[in-house]
Amino acid sequence: MDAVSQENNELSAKRIALQESFKEHTDANGFSYEEWINPPAGSFYETYKNELQAINDVMSPELAYQS
């Protein structure tokens, strides 16, 4: 397995673990749409969204068009 595939596998595992933690959090605390849209600093939602975005940035980077 090459390094890129291994990194993607690790990131996929992190994404799955992150999604499971989201499910556990919402099962225990309910879902707050208000906090989802505007998460307080240091909140679960802010941390979740930042970590998910970091994974997505690596796994599916923004397309750069050449002219």
WOMOQUI-V672992 format. One record per backbone hydrogen bond with DSSP energy under -1.0 kcal/mol. CO is the residue of the C=O (numbers start at 1). NH is the residue of the N-H. E is the energy in kcal/mol with one decimal. If there is no record, write none. Layout:
BEGIN
CO:NH:E
CO:NH:E
END
This chain:
BEGIN
2:6:-2.2
3:7:-2.5
4:8:-2.6
5:9:-2.4
6:10:-2.3
7:11:-2.7
8:12:-2.5
9:13:-2.1
10:14:-2.2
11:15:-2.5
12:16:-2.4
13:17:-2.4
14:18:-2.5
15:19:-2.5
16:20:-2.3
17:21:-2.1
18:22:-2.0
19:23:-2.3
20:24:-2.5
21:25:-2.5
22:26:-2.7
23:27:-2.4
24:28:-2.1
25:29:-2.9
26:30:-1.9
32:36:-2.0
33:37:-2.5
34:38:-2.3
40:43:-2.2
43:47:-2.3
44:48:-3.0
45:49:-2.6
46:50:-2.4
47:51:-2.6
48:52:-2.6
49:53:-2.3
50:54:-2.1
51:55:-1.9
52:56:-2.6
53:57:-2.4
54:58:-1.2
55:59:-2.7
56:60:-2.7
END
